[in-house]
Each structure stands twice: as C-alpha cells, then as structure tokens.
Amino acid sequence: MKKRILSPLGRILVFSFIHAAPEGLEQLGPYPIALVKLDDGPTILTQITDYDPSTLSEGQRVQGVFRKLFAVDTKSVIQYGIKFRPVVF
C-alpha cells in the first residue's frame, strides 16, 4: 500500500443532519454529516463541525480539523479524529 498525504481542503457534495445518534452518542445529536470531495480527488463521509446551520450548503468549501469525536462517559478515553469545518475567508 502506497501512503499518500491528502489535502485537508474540499467541498461539500451533499449533507444531512443526524437527529437519532447511535446508542451511547445521543448527546451529540443533532449533528451534520457530509460527503466531502477532497481537492486531491477522494470523497469521504465525515462529520461537519464549527458551522452555522443557516449557512451550511452543498458546494461549500471545508477544511479538515482535529477535533474530539466522543467520550462515552467521564471515565472513558476521549476519542479524537478529523472532522471538517466551513472555510472562513
């Protein structure tokens, strides 16, 4: 397998809000997920963060950011990963 560094920038192809979060993550809902087409070509399914619901749109530029994904409770290890947020010009 060849490793490749991908651009953290892309565009929202389509998005939806999750209102019924999976068991154990109910405190996260509602939250948006989107198919994001990265500038380098791949399309990924990702959570959107740091957004204004009234301005979230298809075609919107986004960038990858390192964020807390979840912690089931106060005794659990906090899970971190990449989410995407709207690019602010």
Z-matrix of the N, CA and C atoms (Angstrom, degrees):
N
C 1 1.437
C 2 1.531 1 108.46
N 3 1.319 2 116.00 1 130.02
C 4 1.449 3 121.57 2 179.36
C 5 1.529 4 109.55 3 -91.18
N 6 1.334 5 116.63 4 127.06
C 7 1.458 6 120.79 5 178.02
C 8 1.516 7 109.09 6 -79.93
N 9 1.335 8 114.79 7 144.89
C 10 1.448 9 119.81 8 -179.10
C 11 1.530 10 108.95 9 -145.56
N 12 1.315 11 116.81 10 134.33
C 13 1.459 12 121.53 11 176.57
C 14 1.520 13 107.67 12 -88.86
N 15 1.333 14 115.89 13 124.88
C 16 1.458 15 121.49 14 -178.03
C 17 1.524 16 111.12 15 -100.45
N 18 1.301 17 115.45 16 152.05
C 19 1.454 18 121.70 17 175.23
C 20 1.527 19 109.11 18 -63.39
N 21 1.328 20 118.19 19 141.07
C 22 1.466 21 120.36 20 176.07
C 23 1.527 22 112.16 21 -84.19
N 24 1.327 23 117.61 22 6.12
C 25 1.462 24 121.69 23 -177.21
C 26 1.517 25 111.63 24 -107.58
N 27 1.338 26 115.74 25 147.81
C 28 1.449 27 120.28 26 178.39
C 29 1.516 28 111.20 27 -169.58
N 30 1.351 29 115.49 28 -167.13
C 31 1.462 30 122.74 29 179.65
C 32 1.527 31 109.70 30 -131.53
N 33 1.328 32 115.75 31 144.71
C 34 1.456 33 121.27 32 175.75
C 35 1.528 34 108.27 33 -73.60
N 36 1.331 35 116.47 34 122.54
C 37 1.460 36 120.66 35 175.17
C 38 1.530 37 110.09 36 -84.07
N 39 1.320 38 115.48 37 -46.70
C 40 1.462 39 122.30 38 179.64
C 41 1.529 40 107.37 39 -157.48
N 42 1.339 41 117.09 40 149.97
C 43 1.461 42 120.06 41 179.47
C 44 1.521 43 110.21 42 -142.79
N 45 1.335 44 114.55 43 162.64
C 46 1.455 45 121.57 44 177.61
C 47 1.522 46 107.83 45 -151.98
N 48 1.331 47 115.80 46 156.71
C 49 1.466 48 120.21 47 176.22
C 50 1.514 49 109.87 48 -98.88
N 51 1.326 50 115.83 49 132.95
C 52 1.461 51 122.94 50 175.04
C 53 1.527 52 107.12 51 -89.68
N 54 1.325 53 116.03 52 116.20
C 55 1.466 54 120.73 53 179.74
C 56 1.520 55 112.04 54 -100.57
N 57 1.324 56 117.54 55 -24.80
C 58 1.463 57 122.41 56 178.37
C 59 1.529 58 107.53 57 -114.81
N 60 1.327 59 115.81 58 87.98
C 61 1.462 60 121.66 59 -177.85
C 62 1.531 61 110.75 60 -67.35
N 63 1.330 62 117.78 61 155.98
C 64 1.456 63 121.18 62 178.51
C 65 1.537 64 111.56 63 -60.12
N 66 1.319 65 115.45 64 156.35
C 67 1.466 66 121.28 65 179.30
C 68 1.520 67 110.36 66 -53.28
N 69 1.315 68 115.26 67 132.30
C 70 1.454 69 121.61 68 -179.64
C 71 1.523 70 113.02 69 92.64
N 72 1.324 71 116.73 70 -14.22
C 73 1.473 72 120.85 71 -178.97
C 74 1.534 73 111.40 72 -120.94
N 75 1.301 74 117.02 73 19.68
C 76 1.462 75 121.80 74 -176.63
C 77 1.529 76 112.53 75 -56.15
N 78 1.331 77 117.08 76 -31.79
C 79 1.463 78 120.93 77 -177.54
C 80 1.525 79 112.49 78 -66.71
N 81 1.324 80 117.95 79 -13.35
C 82 1.463 81 121.18 80 -178.61
C 83 1.533 82 113.13 81 -82.74
N 84 1.336 83 117.81 82 -26.01
C 85 1.458 84 120.76 83 -172.38
C 86 1.519 85 113.24 84 -77.85
N 87 1.318 86 118.60 85 156.92
C 88 1.462 87 124.89 86 -10.48
C 89 1.532 88 110.94 87 -78.24
N 90 1.332 89 115.85 88 148.82
C 91 1.460 90 120.89 89 178.29
C 92 1.527 91 109.26 90 -146.35
N 93 1.338 92 117.29 91 151.01
C 94 1.457 93 120.05 92 -178.33
C 95 1.527 94 112.30 93 -88.90
N 96 1.334 95 114.86 94 141.63
C 97 1.454 96 121.44 95 168.51
C 98 1.524 97 106.52 96 -120.88
N 99 1.321 98 116.33 97 155.87
C 100 1.464 99 119.12 98 -176.23
C 101 1.515 100 111.02 99 -149.18
N 102 1.318 101 114.95 100 153.33
C 103 1.459 102 121.13 101 165.30
C 104 1.516 103 104.93 102 -89.12
N 105 1.329 104 115.74 103 119.37
C 106 1.459 105 121.74 104 -178.32
C 107 1.521 106 108.78 105 -114.15
N 108 1.314 107 116.09 106 125.59
C 109 1.470 108 122.75 107 176.05
C 110 1.524 109 106.31 108 -91.19
N 111 1.337 110 115.96 109 111.43
C 112 1.455 111 120.36 110 179.65
C 113 1.527 112 110.45 111 -71.49
N 114 1.323 113 116.23 112 152.29
C 115 1.461 114 120.63 113 179.23
C 116 1.523 115 111.95 114 -58.27
N 117 1.332 116 117.66 115 -26.77
C 118 1.472 117 121.97 116 179.98
C 119 1.522 118 113.34 117 -83.22
N 120 1.323 119 118.09 118 -4.76
C 121 1.454 120 119.77 119 175.46
C 122 1.511 121 117.88 120 122.47
N 123 1.343 122 120.41 121 -46.21
C 124 1.461 123 119.60 122 -176.62
C 125 1.531 124 112.54 123 -65.48
N 126 1.321 125 115.97 124 152.63
C 127 1.462 126 122.72 125 173.44
C 128 1.518 127 107.44 126 -111.25
N 129 1.331 128 116.44 127 131.34
C 130 1.460 129 120.56 128 -177.57
C 131 1.526 130 110.21 129 -127.31
N 132 1.327 131 116.13 130 152.97
C 133 1.460 132 122.87 131 172.78
C 134 1.520 133 106.47 132 -94.77
N 135 1.323 134 117.21 133 126.79
C 136 1.455 135 120.63 134 -173.90
C 137 1.520 136 111.37 135 -149.49
N 138 1.314 137 115.73 136 161.79
C 139 1.459 138 121.23 137 174.82
C 140 1.528 139 108.30 138 -87.57
N 141 1.334 140 116.47 139 143.31
C 142 1.458 141 122.28 140 175.93
C 143 1.524 142 108.15 141 -98.75
N 144 1.344 143 116.52 142 138.68
C 145 1.454 144 122.09 143 -178.87
C 146 1.528 145 109.58 144 -132.33
N 147 1.321 146 116.91 145 167.94
C 148 1.473 147 122.48 146 176.05
C 149 1.525 148 111.46 147 51.76
N 150 1.312 149 117.12 148 50.41
C 151 1.457 150 121.90 149 -173.66
C 152 1.529 151 111.33 150 -121.32
N 153 1.315 152 115.52 151 160.44
C 154 1.457 153 123.48 152 171.71
C 155 1.525 154 105.70 153 -106.66
N 156 1.336 155 119.06 154 114.66
C 157 1.464 156 120.80 155 -176.01
C 158 1.531 157 113.67 156 -55.30
N 159 1.321 158 117.42 157 -30.17
C 160 1.468 159 119.95 158 -177.60
C 161 1.525 160 112.90 159 -76.03
N 162 1.335 161 117.73 160 -15.36
C 163 1.467 162 119.73 161 -178.65
C 164 1.528 163 113.64 162 -115.28
N 165 1.332 164 117.76 163 -2.57
C 166 1.463 165 120.65 164 178.82
C 167 1.522 166 108.95 165 -66.62
N 168 1.348 167 117.24 166 130.18
C 169 1.464 168 118.94 167 -175.49
C 170 1.523 169 111.77 168 -152.14
N 171 1.327 170 114.74 169 157.79
C 172 1.456 171 120.91 170 173.22
C 173 1.525 172 107.96 171 -66.15
N 174 1.326 173 116.40 172 141.37
C 175 1.454 174 121.37 173 -177.78
C 176 1.515 175 114.04 174 88.04
N 177 1.331 176 117.00 175 -9.08
C 178 1.463 177 121.56 176 -178.42
C 179 1.528 178 110.80 177 -67.19
N 180 1.341 179 116.15 178 137.66
C 181 1.455 180 121.29 179 176.32
C 182 1.527 181 109.74 180 -72.52
N 183 1.332 182 116.20 181 138.33
C 184 1.462 183 122.27 182 178.68
C 185 1.522 184 109.70 183 -136.48
N 186 1.320 185 114.74 184 161.32
C 187 1.464 186 120.73 185 177.67
C 188 1.518 187 109.76 186 -135.48
N 189 1.321 188 115.71 187 145.88
C 190 1.454 189 120.98 188 178.87
C 191 1.513 190 111.49 189 -74.43
N 192 1.332 191 115.99 190 138.99
C 193 1.461 192 122.59 191 178.30
C 194 1.529 193 108.86 192 -138.67
N 195 1.319 194 116.79 193 151.16
C 196 1.457 195 123.35 194 178.88
C 197 1.522 196 107.98 195 -86.16
N 198 1.320 197 117.07 196 120.48
C 199 1.459 198 121.55 197 -175.46
C 200 1.527 199 111.41 198 -140.55
N 201 1.322 200 114.92 199 162.59
C 202 1.465 201 121.74 200 172.30
C 203 1.520 202 107.54 201 -67.15
N 204 1.323 203 117.15 202 128.96
C 205 1.458 204 121.32 203 176.26
C 206 1.515 205 110.19 204 -88.15
N 207 1.330 206 116.44 205 -52.12
C 208 1.459 207 119.88 206 177.71
C 209 1.521 208 111.01 207 -174.03
N 210 1.320 209 114.81 208 162.81
C 211 1.463 210 124.28 209 169.29
C 212 1.524 211 104.13 210 -141.10
N 213 1.304 212 117.46 211 121.35
C 214 1.460 213 121.09 212 -175.48
C 215 1.527 214 111.21 213 -63.44
N 216 1.315 215 116.41 214 -40.19
C 217 1.465 216 120.51 215 176.52
C 218 1.524 217 108.10 216 -154.17
N 219 1.337 218 117.07 217 -178.04
C 220 1.467 219 121.00 218 -175.63
C 221 1.525 220 112.95 219 -70.41
N 222 1.334 221 117.87 220 -14.87
C 223 1.464 222 121.27 221 -179.99
C 224 1.528 223 112.48 222 -97.69
N 225 1.334 224 117.20 223 -6.00
C 226 1.466 225 121.30 224 -177.52
C 227 1.517 226 111.46 225 -85.88
N 228 1.304 227 114.49 226 159.02
C 229 1.454 228 120.86 227 172.93
C 230 1.525 229 107.56 228 -72.25
N 231 1.326 230 117.27 229 134.97
C 232 1.459 231 121.42 230 178.23
C 233 1.526 232 108.22 231 -77.35
N 234 1.323 233 116.28 232 131.21
C 235 1.458 234 122.33 233 179.53
C 236 1.536 235 109.11 234 -95.18
N 237 1.334 236 116.64 235 128.32
C 238 1.461 237 121.80 236 178.41
C 239 1.518 238 109.67 237 -115.74
N 240 1.322 239 116.19 238 156.50
C 241 1.454 240 120.74 239 178.09
C 242 1.516 241 111.16 240 -174.79
N 243 1.314 242 115.83 241 -166.01
C 244 1.462 243 121.78 242 -177.25
C 245 1.525 244 110.42 243 -96.93
N 246 1.320 245 115.85 244 130.14
C 247 1.453 246 124.43 245 169.66
C 248 1.524 247 104.97 246 -123.09
N 249 1.318 248 117.01 247 173.97
C 250 1.452 249 120.28 248 177.64
C 251 1.509 250 109.82 249 -121.91
N 252 1.333 251 116.33 250 145.50
C 253 1.458 252 121.74 251 177.33
C 254 1.522 253 109.46 252 -129.86
N 255 1.341 254 116.67 253 154.94
C 256 1.460 255 119.13 254 177.52
C 257 1.523 256 111.27 255 -59.37
N 258 1.320 257 116.28 256 141.29
C 259 1.466 258 121.28 257 176.25
C 260 1.525 259 107.72 258 -78.02
N 261 1.315 260 115.96 259 130.86
C 262 1.459 261 120.97 260 178.84
C 263 1.523 262 107.68 261 -104.61
N 264 1.319 263 115.49 262 123.82
C 265 1.475 264 119.91 263 -179.88
C 266 1.501 265 111.03 264 -95.90
